């Protein structure tokens, strides 16, 4: 590690330590804190207000049980500081049982404002209109992408897409029904792109982007010819193999695509800038200090694995609107070294946690 990168890493760690302390102080504040954490504090064997002095002190908390995010009142994780503001509710999952949910004021806007700073004006021209080719309904992605578009000076066009219905069809073995629904979504995207809206940027999941590219090819055109300059995509199907296929076969040299990895709790992790020397390996970096991910040992979630080793993803969310320590994600991957643009640990090879993998239905993602 160069001296410059080592200093960047030191500065980033200091910022993470300061963020951890500041966020814990807010969420456990007797007057302004979050109802859930104020109640939970009674069960803890330490005092978060005095005993959390750095990020590592968050290990004092037990691992977070995600069932706590199911059901209401949805605002119990939101500090009382924000209870008088306009609020949004976003859900994740929900194909079976009560979905996990999150109450938000501005976090989704802030996450994508920060992400916007990582996008080049050459690939994502300011003032350009966008197509949001992803899930709608109670997911934050739809509003977040629209805000990203607006921050960059454009108008966002959206499709109607219910991923829960696709998953239900696939679980029933109705492959034809799922394909028909995917065709319905692509029909909407094709209509928007050919309606004279001058769309130059878009979000898509890998499966839908591939389906759109095939549809355009059938119509005698392509992603590039229809006017798209920049794409950001996300989903577990974004593999190195698909990345190469996408760049070489679907997009060509004139369309830029950047991988992303995120969810309702973490926000948006950015991909390491493309480097041919990486042979299309995709490395993601969490949006520190607002969220941090650690790749931890499968048998000991308190132990971070060595660089290059495989482990499960452990997420910590640290924003003024949400504090989640030690959330075990349903993903695994390899721990990667810091990068000058993102001077903290990254993760590559993200895929469903092997214990759950056989039970995971991917759907349109």
C-alpha positions as CSV (number, residue, x, y, z in Angstrom):
1,X,0.0,0.0,0.0
2,X,1.4,3.4,-1.0
3,X,1.9,6.1,1.6
4,X,-0.8,8.2,-0.1
5,X,-3.4,5.3,0.0
6,X,-2.4,4.5,3.6
7,X,-3.1,8.1,4.6
8,X,-6.5,8.0,2.7
9,X,-7.4,4.8,4.6
10,X,-6.4,6.4,7.9
11,X,-8.6,9.4,7.2
12,X,-11.5,7.2,6.1
13,X,-11.2,5.2,9.3
14,X,-11.2,8.3,11.4
15,X,-14.4,9.5,9.6
16,X,-16.0,6.1,10.2
17,X,-15.1,6.2,13.9
18,X,-16.6,9.7,14.3
19,X,-19.7,8.7,12.4
20,X,-20.3,5.7,14.6
21,X,-20.1,7.8,17.7
22,X,-22.3,10.6,16.4
23,X,-25.0,8.3,15.1
24,X,-25.2,6.3,18.3
25,X,-25.4,9.5,20.3
26,X,-28.5,10.5,18.2
27,X,-30.3,7.2,18.2
28,X,-29.9,6.7,21.9
29,X,-30.6,10.4,22.9
30,X,-33.3,10.3,25.6
31,X,-35.3,13.1,23.9
32,X,-34.5,12.8,20.2
33,X,-33.6,9.2,19.8
34,X,-35.3,6.2,18.0
35,X,-38.1,4.5,20.0
36,X,-36.7,1.1,19.1
37,X,-33.2,1.8,20.4
38,X,-34.4,3.6,23.5
39,X,-36.4,0.5,24.5
40,X,-33.6,-1.8,23.4
41,X,-31.0,0.1,25.6
42,X,-32.8,-1.3,28.7
43,X,-31.7,-4.9,27.7
44,X,-28.0,-4.0,26.9
45,X,-25.2,-4.8,29.3
46,X,-23.4,-1.5,28.4
47,X,-24.3,2.1,27.9
48,X,-24.1,3.1,24.2
49,X,-23.9,6.8,25.1
50,X,-20.7,6.4,27.0
51,X,-19.2,3.1,25.8
52,X,-19.2,3.5,22.1
53,X,-16.1,5.6,21.2
54,X,-15.2,4.1,17.8
55,X,-16.6,1.9,15.1
56,X,-15.2,-1.3,16.6
57,X,-17.2,-0.6,19.8
58,X,-20.3,-1.4,17.8
59,X,-19.3,-5.1,18.3
60,X,-20.7,-4.7,21.8
61,X,-24.1,-4.9,20.3
62,X,-25.6,-8.3,19.6
63,X,-26.1,-9.2,15.9
64,X,-29.2,-7.5,14.5
65,X,-32.2,-9.8,14.0
66,X,-33.9,-8.8,10.7
67,X,-37.3,-9.8,11.9
68,X,-37.3,-6.6,13.9
69,X,-37.8,-4.8,10.6
70,X,-41.1,-6.6,9.9
71,X,-44.4,-4.9,10.8
72,X,-45.0,-1.7,12.6
73,X,-45.0,0.9,13.8
74,X,-42.6,1.6,10.9
75,X,-41.2,4.8,12.4
76,X,-39.9,3.1,15.5
77,X,-36.3,3.0,14.0
78,X,-36.5,6.7,13.0
79,X,-35.2,9.1,15.7
80,X,-37.9,11.3,17.2
81,X,-35.8,14.2,15.8
82,X,-37.4,13.5,12.4
83,X,-41.0,12.5,13.4
84,X,-42.4,15.9,12.4
85,X,-41.0,15.7,8.9
86,X,-42.5,14.3,5.7
87,X,-41.7,10.6,5.6
88,X,-41.5,7.7,3.1
89,X,-41.9,4.0,3.7
90,X,-39.8,1.5,1.7
91,X,-40.0,-2.3,1.7
92,X,-37.6,-5.0,0.8
93,X,-38.4,-8.6,-0.1
94,X,-41.9,-9.5,0.8
95,X,-42.4,-12.5,-1.5
96,X,-43.5,-14.4,1.6
97,X,-44.8,-13.1,4.9
98,X,-44.6,-9.6,6.2
99,X,-41.9,-7.6,4.3
100,X,-39.1,-5.8,6.0
101,X,-39.7,-2.0,5.9
102,X,-37.8,1.2,6.6
103,X,-39.1,4.7,7.3
104,X,-37.1,7.4,5.6
105,X,-37.0,11.2,5.4
106,X,-34.1,12.1,3.1
107,X,-31.7,9.1,3.3
108,X,-32.6,7.8,-0.2
109,X,-32.0,11.3,-1.6
110,X,-28.7,11.7,0.1
111,X,-27.4,8.3,-1.0
112,X,-28.1,9.1,-4.6
113,X,-26.7,12.6,-4.4
114,X,-23.5,11.1,-3.2
115,X,-23.6,8.4,-5.9
116,X,-24.1,11.2,-8.5
117,X,-20.7,12.6,-7.6
118,X,-19.1,9.3,-8.8
119,X,-20.6,9.5,-12.3
120,X,-18.7,11.3,-15.1
121,X,-20.5,14.0,-17.1
122,X,-19.1,12.4,-20.3
123,X,-20.9,9.1,-19.7
124,X,-24.0,10.6,-17.9
125,X,-24.4,14.0,-19.5
126,X,-26.0,16.6,-17.3
127,X,-29.5,17.5,-18.4
128,X,-30.1,14.1,-19.9
129,X,-33.4,12.3,-19.4
130,X,-33.3,8.8,-17.8
131,X,-35.2,5.5,-18.1
132,X,-35.8,3.6,-14.8
133,X,-36.0,0.0,-15.9
134,X,-36.4,-1.6,-12.5
135,X,-38.9,-2.4,-9.7
136,X,-41.6,0.1,-8.7
137,X,-44.1,0.0,-5.9
138,X,-42.9,0.1,-2.3
139,X,-39.2,-0.1,-3.2
140,X,-37.0,3.0,-2.8
141,X,-35.1,2.4,-6.0
142,X,-37.8,4.0,-8.1
143,X,-37.8,7.3,-6.2
144,X,-34.1,7.3,-5.7
145,X,-33.3,6.9,-9.4
146,X,-35.8,9.6,-10.2
147,X,-34.0,11.9,-7.7
148,X,-30.7,11.0,-9.2
149,X,-32.0,12.0,-12.6
150,X,-33.4,15.3,-11.2
151,X,-30.1,16.1,-9.4
152,X,-28.4,15.8,-12.8
153,X,-30.9,18.0,-14.4
154,X,-33.1,15.5,-16.3
155,X,-36.6,14.0,-16.3
156,X,-37.1,10.3,-15.3
157,X,-39.3,7.9,-17.2
158,X,-40.4,4.7,-15.4
159,X,-41.9,1.4,-16.1
160,X,-44.5,-0.5,-14.0
161,X,-42.8,-3.6,-12.5
162,X,-43.8,-5.9,-9.7
163,X,-40.9,-8.3,-8.9
164,X,-42.9,-10.1,-6.3
165,X,-45.3,-11.4,-9.0
166,X,-42.4,-12.7,-11.1
167,X,-41.0,-14.6,-8.1
168,X,-44.4,-16.1,-7.4
169,X,-44.6,-17.2,-11.0
170,X,-41.2,-18.8,-10.9
171,X,-41.9,-20.6,-7.6
172,X,-45.0,-22.1,-9.2
173,X,-42.9,-23.2,-12.2
174,X,-44.7,-20.9,-14.5
175,X,-41.7,-20.0,-16.7
176,X,-43.9,-19.0,-19.6
177,X,-45.9,-16.7,-17.4
178,X,-42.7,-15.1,-16.0
179,X,-41.4,-14.6,-19.6
180,X,-44.6,-13.0,-20.6
181,X,-44.4,-10.6,-17.7
182,X,-40.8,-9.8,-18.6
183,X,-41.9,-9.1,-22.2
184,X,-44.6,-6.8,-20.8
185,X,-41.9,-4.8,-19.0
186,X,-39.7,-4.6,-22.0
187,X,-42.6,-3.5,-24.1
188,X,-43.0,-0.5,-21.8
189,X,-39.3,0.3,-22.0
190,X,-39.2,0.0,-25.8
191,X,-42.3,2.3,-26.1
192,X,-40.6,5.0,-23.9
193,X,-37.3,4.8,-25.8
194,X,-38.9,5.1,-29.2
195,X,-41.3,7.9,-28.2
196,X,-38.9,10.8,-28.9
197,X,-38.1,11.6,-25.2
198,X,-34.3,11.9,-25.9
199,X,-33.3,9.5,-23.1
200,X,-29.5,9.1,-22.7
201,X,-29.1,7.4,-19.3
202,X,-30.8,4.5,-17.5
203,X,-30.9,2.1,-14.6
204,X,-31.6,-1.5,-15.3
205,X,-31.1,-4.9,-13.8
206,X,-28.8,-7.2,-15.8
207,X,-31.6,-9.6,-16.9
208,X,-33.8,-6.7,-18.1
209,X,-31.0,-4.9,-19.8
210,X,-30.2,-8.1,-21.8
211,X,-33.8,-8.6,-22.7
212,X,-34.1,-4.9,-23.8
213,X,-30.9,-5.3,-26.0
214,X,-32.3,-8.4,-27.6
215,X,-35.6,-6.7,-28.3
216,X,-33.9,-3.7,-29.9
217,X,-31.8,-6.0,-32.0
218,X,-35.0,-7.7,-33.2
219,X,-36.2,-4.2,-34.2
220,X,-33.1,-3.5,-36.1
221,X,-31.4,-1.2,-33.7
222,X,-29.3,-1.3,-30.4
223,X,-28.8,0.3,-27.0
224,X,-26.2,2.6,-28.6
225,X,-28.2,3.5,-31.7
226,X,-31.3,4.3,-29.6
227,X,-29.2,7.1,-27.9
228,X,-28.2,5.6,-24.5
229,X,-24.8,6.9,-23.3
230,X,-24.5,5.7,-19.7
231,X,-26.1,2.9,-17.6
232,X,-25.8,1.9,-14.0
233,X,-27.0,-1.6,-13.2
234,X,-27.3,-3.7,-10.1
235,X,-28.4,-7.2,-9.0
236,X,-26.9,-10.5,-8.1
237,X,-26.9,-11.5,-11.8
238,X,-24.2,-8.9,-12.4
239,X,-21.3,-11.4,-12.7
240,X,-17.9,-11.0,-14.4
241,X,-19.0,-13.2,-17.2
242,X,-22.1,-11.2,-17.8
243,X,-20.1,-7.9,-17.5
244,X,-17.8,-9.0,-20.3
245,X,-20.7,-10.2,-22.4
246,X,-22.6,-7.0,-21.8
247,X,-19.7,-4.7,-22.8
248,X,-18.6,-6.7,-25.8
249,X,-21.9,-8.0,-27.2
250,X,-24.8,-5.8,-25.9
251,X,-23.4,-2.3,-25.6
252,X,-20.3,-1.8,-27.6
253,X,-17.6,0.8,-27.1
254,X,-19.8,3.9,-27.0
255,X,-22.0,3.0,-24.0
256,X,-20.7,3.1,-20.5
257,X,-22.0,0.8,-17.8
258,X,-21.1,0.8,-14.1
259,X,-22.0,-2.0,-11.7
260,X,-23.6,-1.2,-8.3
261,X,-24.6,-3.3,-5.3
262,X,-27.1,-2.1,-2.7
263,X,-30.3,-2.5,-0.9
264,X,-32.9,-0.6,1.2
265,X,-30.7,-0.8,4.4
266,X,-27.3,0.0,3.0
267,X,-27.8,2.4,0.2
268,X,-25.6,2.1,-2.9
269,X,-22.2,0.5,-3.1
270,X,-20.1,1.7,-6.1
271,X,-18.1,-0.5,-8.3
272,X,-14.3,-0.1,-8.7
273,X,-13.5,1.8,-11.9
274,X,-13.2,-0.7,-14.8
275,X,-9.7,-1.9,-15.4
276,X,-8.9,-4.5,-18.1
277,X,-6.2,-5.9,-15.9
278,X,-8.9,-7.1,-13.5
279,X,-10.3,-9.4,-16.2
280,X,-13.8,-8.0,-15.5
281,X,-13.7,-8.8,-11.8
282,X,-16.3,-6.6,-10.0
283,X,-15.4,-5.0,-6.7
284,X,-17.9,-3.0,-4.7
285,X,-17.2,-0.4,-2.0
286,X,-19.9,0.6,0.6
287,X,-20.9,4.3,0.9
288,X,-18.7,4.9,4.0
289,X,-19.2,6.4,6.5
290,X,-22.9,6.2,6.1
291,X,-22.7,2.4,5.8
292,X,-19.9,-0.1,6.2
293,X,-19.6,-3.7,5.1
294,X,-17.2,-6.3,6.5
295,X,-16.5,-9.8,5.0
296,X,-16.6,-12.1,8.0
297,X,-15.8,-15.7,8.8
298,X,-18.7,-18.1,8.2
299,X,-18.2,-19.6,11.7
300,X,-17.3,-16.5,13.6
301,X,-19.2,-13.3,12.6
302,X,-16.9,-11.2,14.8
303,X,-13.8,-12.1,12.8
304,X,-13.0,-10.3,9.5
305,X,-11.4,-12.7,6.9
306,X,-8.1,-12.1,5.2
307,X,-7.9,-10.2,1.9
308,X,-8.9,-12.5,-0.9
309,X,-10.6,-14.9,1.4
310,X,-14.4,-15.7,1.3
311,X,-16.9,-14.8,3.9
312,X,-20.4,-13.5,4.6
313,X,-21.4,-9.9,4.3
314,X,-21.9,-8.0,7.6
315,X,-23.6,-4.6,7.2
316,X,-23.6,-1.7,9.6
317,X,-25.9,1.3,8.7
318,X,-24.9,4.6,10.2
319,X,-27.2,7.5,9.2
320,X,-29.2,10.0,11.2
321,X,-32.3,8.2,10.1
322,X,-31.3,4.6,10.6
323,X,-28.9,2.7,12.9
324,X,-28.4,-1.0,12.2
325,X,-25.3,-2.7,13.8
326,X,-24.2,-6.1,12.7
327,X,-26.8,-7.0,10.1
328,X,-25.9,-10.3,8.4
329,X,-26.7,-10.0,4.8
330,X,-27.9,-12.9,2.6
331,X,-24.8,-12.5,0.5
332,X,-21.2,-13.7,0.5
333,X,-18.0,-12.8,-1.4
334,X,-14.3,-12.1,-1.2
335,X,-12.7,-9.4,0.8
336,X,-10.8,-6.8,-1.4
337,X,-8.2,-4.2,-0.6
338,X,-8.9,-0.5,-0.5
339,X,-8.8,1.6,-3.6
340,X,-7.7,5.3,-3.9
341,X,-11.2,6.3,-4.9
342,X,-12.7,4.2,-2.1
343,X,-10.1,3.9,0.7
344,X,-11.7,1.1,2.7
345,X,-12.3,-2.6,2.3
346,X,-14.3,-3.8,-0.7
347,X,-16.0,-7.0,-1.7
348,X,-16.0,-9.0,-5.0
349,X,-17.8,-12.0,-6.2
350,X,-21.1,-11.1,-4.4
351,X,-23.5,-14.0,-4.6
352,X,-26.3,-15.5,-2.4
353,X,-25.0,-16.9,0.9
354,X,-24.4,-20.6,0.2
355,X,-26.6,-21.7,3.0
356,X,-29.5,-19.9,1.5
357,X,-28.5,-20.1,-2.2
358,X,-30.7,-23.1,-3.0
359,X,-33.8,-21.4,-1.5
360,X,-33.2,-18.1,-3.4
361,X,-35.4,-17.2,-6.3
362,X,-33.8,-14.4,-8.3
363,X,-36.7,-13.3,-10.6
364,X,-36.1,-10.1,-12.7
365,X,-32.9,-9.3,-10.8
